[in-house]
C-alpha cells in the first residue's frame, strides 16, 4: 500500500489523477501559523455544516515550532472539541480514498506523511419510515433504512444488553461495504460466528450493494432451494430472532437484514404473531400451511384427476367438468400452464408498475382472465377457478425467494402429474421432502422442529404456546444459554 506523500500539492495531484478530476472533489489550502494546511472532501457525501464546524474549532490553532507539532495540535484540538464525530490518523492512500468515499474530510499538514480524517458525512437516507413489504396491524411500525448506524441503533434501543455484540467485516474490492454480524455472545455458539466470518472473508467480488448479494455466498443454496435465511426490514423481527439465538447480518446501504439460520417453518411465521393471542396465531399459521399446499399442489391434482384418475371424481362433478371443457382446444395440462403463466405475468406487472397504474393492471387482468378467456373458448371456467385458488394461496408469502421456489416446485409437480398422474405427485412429493430434509444450515436441520421430531419444540412450530410457557429457547437452535424466561432455579443449561 502506497504511503501518503509529505507535500500537499503531491497529495492533491494524486487524488485528482486517481479519481479522474471528479466534479465533487473539493480541496483547499489554508495557512495556520505560517504553515500550509490542506483539507479535501467529497461534497456529494459530506456535510458543509459539519466541515465548517470542525474548521472553525479545530483548525484555529496557535503557532508551534514544527509541522509535526502543528499536526498533533490539530489532532488534539479536534479530539477535545468535536466529540460527536469519528477522528482517525491514516498513513496510506488506500485508507485516504476509502474515508473520502465514506464522507470523511481529510486534513493534511505540509511536510507530514500522515493525514487526519474527520467524519463529516451527510445524511443520504430516507430516515426511519413504516415497513412497506411486511405491513402489520399491531406492533412497531418502524423499519430498517439505508443508514447503517441507524439500523444498529434500532436494534440497540430494543436490546440494551452488553452481551449484544456487533462485529464488522469489509466486503467488496471496490465498494468496501461494511457487513456487520450481530448476535448475543452468551447465547450463540462461537463456531457459528466463526463459520459466517470465514465465508464472508472468502468473498472476492467487486462490490456488495445489498444484503441480497450475500445469500448465495453464505448458504450455497442450489437451484430450486427454499431460502436458508430470512430477509426482513423489521427491527422487531430481527430482535426477536436475536433473543431466540439466531444471528442477524446488517449490510451497509441496505434496508433489509439477513437472519440466520432461516428454517422452513420460519416462512409460516410473521412478526405480528408475537403480539396476538396464541389461539388466533395458531389458526392463522394453519391457514398459511393450507395456503402453501393449495398453491403448490392444486394445479397438479386437477391435472392428475382429470387426465389419469378420472374414476376418483364423483359422477356429477365429472359430467360438469366434461361439459365445461367442450370446445377447449388444449389438453388440460397446457390449459393450466397457459393460465398460470398469464397470472404470473400479471403479478409481475403489478409488482413493477407504479402504484397509480398497478390497480388498473389488476382490474384489466382480472377482466381478461375471467370473462374474455372463458368466452373465447381458450380455457374452461374450472381452470380459472383452479388458477385463482393457486394464486390466492401464494399471496400469503411476501419473501421473493419463497415465491420463486414455490413457482419452481409447482411446475415440477405439474410435470409429474402430466406424465404419471397421482403416482407422479407422490414421487415429486417424496423428492420435495427429501430435498428439504437434506438441508443443514449452521448445523441445524432445515425441517426443524418437525424433523428430527421433538415434542418440546413443537411449541415453536405451527401451534403457538402462551408466552409464559416459553421458558426455554428452541433447543434445535443449539443455544449456549437455553433459558429465556426466569424461574426460581435460575437454570442456565
C-alpha atoms as one frame of an Amber mdcrd trajectory, in Angstrom:
protein
   0.000   0.000   0.000   1.380   3.350  -1.047   2.211   5.776   1.754   0.857
   9.305   1.756   3.283  11.915   0.388   4.680  14.681   2.572   3.787  17.507
   0.171   0.205  18.753  -0.022   0.499  19.515  -3.740   1.624  15.944  -4.466
  -1.255  14.544  -2.430  -3.866  16.694  -4.198  -2.375  15.790  -7.587  -2.528
  12.062  -6.789  -6.142  12.380  -5.623  -7.222  14.184  -8.801  -5.387  11.759
 -11.089  -6.798   8.695  -9.351 -10.383   9.984  -9.356 -10.252  11.469 -12.862
 -10.733  15.029 -11.570 -14.211  14.132 -10.321 -16.552  17.094 -10.129 -17.492
  16.575  -6.464 -13.946  16.783  -5.059 -13.314  19.936  -3.026  -9.770  20.729
  -1.891  -8.433  23.812  -0.147  -5.099  25.033   1.250  -5.026  27.447   4.169
  -2.260  28.825   6.361  -2.102  28.261  10.080   0.838  29.715  11.997   2.575
  30.374   8.647   2.318  26.691   7.746   0.313  25.189   4.873  -2.603  23.018
   5.906  -4.869  21.385   3.348  -8.201  19.645   3.524 -10.153  17.678   0.940
 -13.613  16.121   0.868 -16.365  14.958  -1.490 -19.213  17.455  -1.391 -21.646
  14.780  -2.629 -21.335  12.749   0.584 -20.026  15.303   3.108 -21.951  17.899
   5.096 -20.908  21.538   4.657 -22.187  22.389   8.144 -20.019  19.741   9.814
 -16.976  20.798   7.809 -17.431  24.439   8.820 -17.814  23.304  12.422 -14.506
  21.454  12.599 -12.710  24.146  10.558 -13.743  26.857  12.995 -12.955  24.796
  16.109 -10.101  22.546  15.130  -8.016  24.496  12.665  -7.747  27.686  14.700
  -4.518  26.557  16.355  -1.659  28.590  17.730   1.853  28.582  16.254   4.184
  25.710  17.088   7.805  25.059  16.323   7.465  22.212  13.818   4.946  20.824
  11.368   4.580  17.657  13.438   3.696  19.751  16.454   1.040  21.541  14.408
  -0.294  18.189  13.172  -0.505  16.889  16.733  -2.103  20.095  17.980  -4.808
  19.943  15.319  -5.471  16.301  16.189  -5.664  17.059  19.917  -7.921  20.061
  19.444 -10.291  18.150  17.180 -10.374  15.332  19.712 -11.308  17.708  22.506
 -13.836  19.826  20.628 -15.617  17.507  18.189 -16.929  14.715  20.349 -19.735
  13.571  18.048 -17.575  12.543  15.076 -15.029   9.831  14.431 -11.419  11.011
  14.216  -8.567   8.878  12.905  -4.957   9.122  11.716  -4.163   7.410   8.410
  -0.916   6.776   6.550  -1.850   5.191   3.188  -3.646   6.342   0.066  -5.920
   3.296   0.230  -7.289   4.483   3.567  -7.478   8.052   2.284  -9.717   7.125
  -0.667 -11.866   4.852   1.484 -12.579   7.566   4.048 -13.166  10.178   1.348
 -15.859   7.999  -0.215 -17.334   7.311   3.230 -17.979  11.032   3.803 -14.897
  11.933   5.850 -12.828  15.086   5.416  -9.073  14.590   5.117  -6.733  17.141
   6.790  -3.099  17.332   5.659  -0.211  19.317   7.138   2.579  20.098   4.676
   5.702  18.060   5.427   3.905  15.311   7.372   3.313  11.948   5.695   0.188
  11.273   7.724  -3.337  12.648   7.482  -6.262  13.240   9.810  -9.744  12.130
   8.818 -12.853  13.578  10.460 -16.322  12.139   9.955 -18.423  14.775   8.197
 -20.801  12.511   6.282 -24.102  13.803   5.006 -27.403  12.071   5.747 -28.317
  10.482   2.408 -31.068   8.115   3.561 -34.842   8.492   3.722 -34.992   8.232
   7.503 -36.901   5.701   9.570 -40.253   5.042   7.893 -43.023   2.465   8.134
 -42.313  -1.020   6.781 -43.676  -1.496   3.262 -43.113  -5.188   2.461 -44.054
  -6.569   5.892 -47.028  -4.479   6.923 -48.762  -5.413  10.184 -51.887  -4.301
  12.056 -50.450  -4.448  15.579 -46.850  -3.876  16.596 -43.992  -1.428  15.930
 -44.258   0.466  12.650 -40.605   1.418  12.134 -38.312  -0.302   9.647 -34.646
  -0.518   8.746 -33.220   2.088   6.371 -30.141   2.534   4.200 -28.332   4.181
   7.141 -26.105   1.508   8.677 -25.622   3.213  12.046 -29.342   3.918  12.317
 -30.075   0.232  11.726 -27.706  -0.764  14.516 -29.395   1.835  16.720 -32.850
   0.378  16.011 -31.604  -2.933  17.411 -29.667  -1.372  20.297 -32.669   0.571
  21.574 -34.642  -2.669  21.856 -31.953  -4.917  23.350 -29.989  -2.992  25.980
 -27.590  -5.801  26.784 -23.767  -5.608  26.791 -23.767  -9.201  25.506 -25.267
  -7.952  22.241 -22.201  -7.774  20.025 -21.721  -6.140  16.617 -18.662  -7.129
  14.569 -17.709  -5.541  11.228 -16.160  -7.078   8.121 -15.417  -5.155   4.912
 -16.589  -6.950   1.748 -16.062  -5.910  -1.878 -12.854  -4.831  -3.586 -14.346
  -1.589  -4.888 -17.338  -0.855  -2.665 -15.666  -1.940   0.613 -19.142  -2.470
   2.020 -19.427  -2.740   5.777 -21.087  -6.022   6.786 -21.988  -6.283  10.471
 -22.620  -9.553  12.297 -24.938  -9.138  15.290 -25.568 -11.768  17.957 -25.900
 -12.411  21.680 -22.475 -13.664  22.711 -23.749 -15.701  25.668 -26.419 -17.436
  23.562 -24.921 -18.149  20.127 -22.152 -20.722  19.749 -18.831 -19.199  18.688
 -18.436 -21.877  15.995 -21.411 -20.455  14.091 -19.964 -16.939  14.164 -16.563
 -18.168  13.006 -18.207 -20.102  10.171 -20.009 -16.972   8.933 -16.869 -14.823
   9.250 -14.882 -17.383   7.275 -17.437 -17.341   4.453 -17.543 -13.537   4.384
 -13.757 -13.244   4.243 -13.659 -15.647   1.299 -15.917 -13.405  -0.806 -13.840
 -11.818  -3.571 -16.145  -9.632  -5.632 -16.100  -6.079  -6.958 -18.905  -4.914
  -4.749 -21.800  -5.696  -2.433 -24.687  -3.286  -2.999 -27.387  -5.002  -0.960
 -27.827  -7.799   1.542 -29.249  -9.960  -1.251 -25.741 -10.288  -2.718 -24.659
 -12.331   0.305 -27.354 -15.020   0.141 -25.589 -17.443  -2.184 -22.161 -16.799
  -0.671 -23.346 -17.578   2.857 -25.668 -20.522   2.238 -24.527 -22.063  -1.042
 -28.182 -22.593  -1.953 -28.790 -24.610  -5.101 -31.333 -24.069  -7.865 -34.853
 -24.576  -6.545 -33.940 -24.475  -2.867 -36.131 -22.628  -0.433 -34.229 -19.734
   1.185 -31.983 -20.671   4.089 -32.043 -17.213   5.621 -34.754 -14.684   6.344
 -34.648 -11.259   4.721 -36.523  -8.658   6.750 -36.895  -4.903   7.096 -38.480
  -5.146  10.544 -36.287  -4.371  13.608 -38.684  -6.186  15.962 -38.354  -9.423
  13.960 -34.566  -9.080  13.966 -34.527  -8.555  17.742 -36.909 -11.451  18.339
 -34.595 -13.678  16.301 -31.558 -12.490  18.271 -33.287 -13.357  21.545 -34.084
 -16.831  20.180 -30.399 -17.434  19.488 -30.147 -16.548  15.816 -27.648 -14.310
  14.014 -28.511 -11.051  12.249 -26.360  -9.654   9.432 -26.639  -5.965   8.537
 -25.246  -4.678   5.242 -24.316  -1.056   4.662 -26.768   0.804   2.381 -29.374
  -1.965   2.606 -32.752  -1.631   4.375 -33.010  -5.419   4.662 -31.150  -7.527
   7.211 -30.410 -11.240   6.928 -31.382 -13.611   9.739 -29.563 -16.940  10.045
 -30.431 -19.710  10.117 -33.707 -19.439   8.201 -35.733 -22.620   8.630 -38.685
 -23.884   6.599 -41.135 -23.199   9.429 -39.973 -19.572   9.741 -41.688 -18.633
   6.487 -45.050 -19.548   8.011 -44.466 -17.202  10.934 -44.938 -13.428  10.973
 -43.557 -10.787  13.316 -47.138  -9.895  14.238 -47.557 -13.369  15.757 -45.763
 -12.145  18.885 -48.454  -9.524  19.548 -51.590 -11.666  19.238 -53.322 -14.355
  21.277 -51.866 -17.862  20.852 -55.169 -19.351  19.616 -55.512 -16.748  16.863
 -51.869 -17.142  15.854 -52.147 -20.934  15.699 -55.252 -20.715  13.492 -53.508
 -18.241  11.187 -50.422 -20.433  10.872 -52.591 -23.426   9.985 -54.206 -21.302
   7.265 -50.745 -20.425   5.945 -49.825 -24.105   5.722 -53.103 -24.861   3.934
 -52.407 -21.979   1.545 -48.922 -23.355   0.882 -50.218 -26.793  -0.084 -53.019
 -25.271  -2.168 -50.663 -23.064  -4.160 -48.140 -25.822  -4.817 -50.458 -28.833
  -5.354 -53.855 -27.660  -6.670 -52.945 -27.463 -10.410 -51.121 -30.808 -10.283
 -54.029 -32.546  -8.525 -56.506 -31.177 -11.079 -54.387 -32.418 -13.981 -53.862
 -35.845 -12.386 -57.544 -36.368 -11.569 -58.915 -35.209 -14.937 -56.271 -36.982
 -17.035 -55.282 -40.241 -15.296 -57.547 -40.881 -12.315 -60.999 -39.920 -13.565
 -62.625 -42.694 -11.518 -61.832 -40.807  -8.331 -64.044 -37.872  -9.391 -67.759
 -38.053  -8.387 -70.063 -38.638 -11.376 -71.939 -35.344 -11.167 -68.718 -33.337
 -10.917 -67.192 -35.317 -13.784 -70.167 -34.525 -16.034 -69.890 -30.831 -15.098
 -66.160 -30.768 -15.888 -66.679 -32.544 -19.212 -69.372 -30.029 -20.171 -67.098
 -27.089 -19.333 -64.251 -28.484 -21.423 -66.304 -28.792 -24.588 -64.737 -26.683
 -27.323 -61.455 -26.062 -25.452 -58.659 -26.786 -27.975 -55.855 -27.525 -25.481
 -55.093 -30.518 -23.265 -55.704 -29.962 -19.556 -52.001 -29.557 -18.716 -51.420
 -26.952 -21.448 -54.570 -25.126 -20.412 -53.387 -24.886 -16.798 -49.863 -23.804
 -17.779 -51.228 -21.037 -20.061 -53.398 -19.642 -17.283 -50.680 -19.902 -14.628
 -48.182 -18.151 -16.898 -50.667 -15.360 -17.587 -51.384 -14.918 -13.877 -47.663
 -14.799 -13.060 -47.095 -12.166 -15.753 -49.955 -10.161 -14.282 -48.439 -10.447
 -10.792 -45.043  -9.265 -12.023 -46.679  -6.299 -13.749 -48.500  -5.433 -10.546
 -45.211  -5.514  -8.604 -43.135  -3.499 -11.080 -45.646  -0.916 -12.251 -46.052
   2.413 -10.411 -48.738   2.332  -7.724 -51.013   4.619  -9.723 -51.038   2.138
 -12.602 -50.951  -1.066 -10.569 -54.677  -1.037  -9.779 -55.518  -0.597 -13.459
 -53.311  -3.547 -14.414 -55.017  -5.771 -11.832 -58.519  -4.812 -12.972 -57.719
  -5.267 -16.659 -56.004  -8.583 -15.935 -58.988  -9.876 -13.956 -61.365  -8.953
 -16.772 -59.192 -10.599 -19.407 -58.569 -13.770 -17.430 -62.121 -14.096 -16.191
 -64.695 -13.285 -18.834 -62.694 -12.908 -22.030 -60.665 -16.135 -21.752 -63.708
 -18.288 -20.991 -65.901 -16.563 -23.577 -63.260 -17.097 -26.255 -63.168 -20.812
 -25.513 -59.442 -20.760 -24.728 -59.861 -22.144 -21.207 -62.634 -23.715 -19.186
 -64.207 -21.931 -16.190 -62.912 -24.553 -13.741 -59.305 -23.844 -14.765 -59.797
 -20.158 -13.990 -61.011 -21.176 -10.519 -58.086 -23.594 -10.038 -55.538 -20.952
 -11.015 -57.266 -18.322  -8.858 -57.064 -20.621  -5.805 -53.402 -21.274  -6.594
 -52.605 -17.569  -6.878 -54.507 -16.600  -3.729 -52.621 -19.239  -1.743 -49.331
 -17.790  -2.990 -50.262 -14.299  -1.748 -49.696 -15.474   1.835 -45.935 -15.226
   1.283 -44.031 -11.960   0.863 -40.461 -13.258   0.581 -39.486 -13.158  -3.098
 -37.219 -16.201  -2.818 -40.000 -18.263  -1.239 -42.391 -17.237  -4.028 -39.854
 -18.201  -6.704 -39.187 -21.570  -5.054 -42.930 -22.254  -4.891 -43.219 -21.447
  -8.607 -40.479 -23.903  -9.498 -41.825 -26.751  -7.382 -45.347 -26.097  -8.654
 -44.075 -26.653 -12.196 -42.267 -29.843 -11.095 -45.494 -31.193  -9.580 -47.442
 -30.244 -12.734 -44.959 -32.070 -14.984 -45.019 -35.120 -12.694 -48.840 -35.148
 -12.713 -48.912 -34.750 -16.513 -46.687 -37.806 -17.006 -47.728 -40.166 -14.190
 -50.857 -38.783 -12.550 -51.222 -39.195  -8.781 -48.227 -41.534  -8.702 -46.135
 -38.722 -10.201 -47.345 -36.330  -7.495 -46.360 -38.836  -4.794 -42.897 -39.253
  -6.343 -42.432 -35.476  -6.665 -43.607 -35.053  -3.064 -41.076 -37.617  -1.874
 -38.288 -35.779  -3.739 -39.503 -32.457  -2.295 -39.475 -33.661   1.323 -36.164
 -35.492   0.865 -34.561 -32.348  -0.526 -35.782 -30.216   2.379 -34.694 -32.821
   4.932 -31.193 -32.969   3.439 -30.547 -29.252   4.003 -28.445 -28.448   7.043
 -27.631 -24.831   7.837 -25.124 -23.977  10.594 -25.556 -27.495  11.943 -29.358
 -27.175  12.176 -31.848 -29.274  10.204 -33.908 -27.180   7.773 -37.122 -29.003
   8.769 -36.706 -28.316  12.495 -38.733 -28.648  14.697 -40.597 -31.299  12.637
 -37.518 -33.341  11.767 -35.869 -34.523  13.906 -39.093 -34.583  15.909 -39.039
 -33.219  19.443 -42.306 -32.760  21.305 -40.976 -29.874  23.418 -40.014 -27.914
  20.289 -43.452 -28.157  18.653 -44.477 -25.015  20.542 -42.184 -23.149  18.099
 -43.770 -24.774  15.030 -47.362 -24.406  13.860 -49.083 -24.230  17.244 -48.056
 -21.213  19.324 -47.885 -21.683  23.069 -48.679 -18.867  25.522 -45.611 -16.739
  26.204 -45.375 -17.675  29.933 -44.868 -21.303  28.853 -41.973 -20.473  26.520
 -39.394 -20.719  29.289 -36.610 -22.061  27.094 -35.202 -21.080  23.751 -35.730
 -23.530  20.872 -33.274 -26.355  21.549 -32.926 -27.103  17.819 -31.058 -23.772
  17.518 -28.485 -25.179  19.982 -28.166 -22.060  22.178 -25.484 -21.887  24.873
 -27.967 -20.325  27.290 -31.270 -22.166  26.943 -33.262 -20.129  29.473 -35.315
 -17.207  28.142 -37.873 -16.842  30.946 -36.545 -16.692  34.514 -37.621 -19.129
  37.187 -36.755 -19.902  40.768 -33.925 -22.239  39.885 -32.187 -19.745  37.587
 -31.198 -22.715  35.493 -28.692 -21.988  32.742 -28.460 -25.335  30.999
